[in-house]
Each structure stands twice: as structure tokens, then as C-alpha cells.
Amino acid sequence: MSLRQFFGLSNGELMRPDAKPCSAMMRQTASIFCFGGALAFWTLSRVHYGPRITFPRAVRWGLCGAVTCSSSTALLVHLFSTECEPQNIATYDKPTSP
């Protein structure tokens, strides 16, 4: 599902064969923003709790930030990226069945 067609931003053409497939774009974006989200939420926990912060609480905030940021950016890539339009997924994303 891609919102580009819904908003009229898609022309329905296939992407170039040397472009990255949708699954690779989502995986790379999620892994990058996983670390950024963990760092950002860890910083927010330090600001929010101040000297009362404990290690388990900081780790919990970091894990929540990692999961939140990685999943939300992967969803945004899937909804708005050209590579994730249905015709490109059908053509270039290979199924991972053995």
C-alpha cells in the first residue's frame, strides 16, 4: 500500500532496475533510526527525571525510543517512498521463501 497513488503523486511507472527495493529501504531506515531513537529517548529520560534516573528506567526509555522511531520511520518509508508502490514491489522485491 502506498499513499503516493492516493494523493496523486504516482505516475504508475516502474523504477529503474538498479534502485534499492522497498524491503531494503525499510530495513536500512529502521536500523538507522533505531539507534537515533534510542539516543533521543535516553536523553529525554535524563531531562525528564534528572538526578532521580535509574539504569533500568533509562534502558526502558531507550528501548521504547528505538522501537517507536524505527517502526514509525519504516512505516513512513513504506507509505511515501517511490520504491514501495505496488508495481515496484511486485517487480523488484523477491519473496524470501526457501
C-alpha positions in Angstrom: 0.0 0.0 0.0 1.4 3.3 -1.0 -0.2 6.7 -0.3 1.5 8.2 -3.3 -1.2 6.9 -5.6 -3.9 8.2 -3.2 -2.5 11.7 -3.2 -1.9 11.7 -7.0 1.9 11.8 -6.7 2.4 8.5 -8.6 2.6 8.2 -12.3 2.5 4.4 -12.2 5.8 3.8 -13.9 8.4 1.2 -12.8 11.5 2.4 -11.1 15.0 1.9 -12.5 16.3 -1.7 -12.1 19.4 -0.5 -10.2 17.4 1.2 -7.5 17.0 -0.4 -4.0 13.9 -2.5 -3.4 11.3 -1.5 -0.8 12.3 -4.1 1.7 15.9 -3.0 1.7 14.9 0.7 2.1 12.6 -0.1 5.0 15.2 -2.3 6.7 18.0 0.3 6.4 15.8 3.2 7.5 14.6 1.2 10.5 18.1 0.2 11.6 19.4 3.8 11.3 16.5 5.3 13.2 16.7 2.6 15.9 19.9 4.0 17.2 18.8 7.6 16.8 15.5 6.9 18.6 17.3 5.1 21.5 19.7 8.0 21.9 17.0 10.6 21.7 14.7 8.9 24.2 17.6 8.2 26.6 18.4 11.9 26.5 14.7 12.8 27.1 14.7 10.4 30.1 17.7 12.2 31.6 16.0 15.6 31.1 12.6 14.4 32.5 13.9 12.6 35.6 17.1 14.5 36.3 19.1 13.0 39.2 16.3 10.5 40.1 17.0 8.5 36.9 17.9 4.8 37.4 19.6 2.5 35.0 16.6 0.2 34.3 14.4 3.3 33.7 16.9 4.8 31.3 17.2 1.5 29.4 13.4 1.1 29.2 13.1 4.6 27.7 15.9 3.8 25.3 14.2 0.6 24.2 10.9 2.4 23.7 12.5 5.1 21.7 14.3 2.5 19.5 11.1 0.6 18.8 9.0 3.7 18.3 11.4 5.5 15.9 12.3 2.5 13.9 8.8 1.3 13.3 7.4 4.7 12.5 10.1 5.6 10.0 9.8 2.2 8.3 6.0 2.8 8.0 6.6 6.3 6.6 9.1 4.9 4.0 6.6 2.2 3.0 3.7 4.7 2.7 5.5 7.5 0.8 8.5 6.1 -1.0 8.5 5.5 -4.7 10.2 2.1 -4.3 7.2 0.9 -2.3 4.5 1.4 -4.9 2.7 -1.8 -5.7 4.0 -2.2 -9.2 7.6 -1.8 -7.9 7.1 -4.3 -5.0 5.6 -6.9 -7.4 8.5 -6.5 -9.9 11.6 -6.0 -7.7 11.0 -7.4 -4.2 11.8 -11.1 -4.3 9.9 -13.4 -2.0 12.1 -14.9 0.7 10.6 -18.4 0.6 13.2 -21.3 0.6 
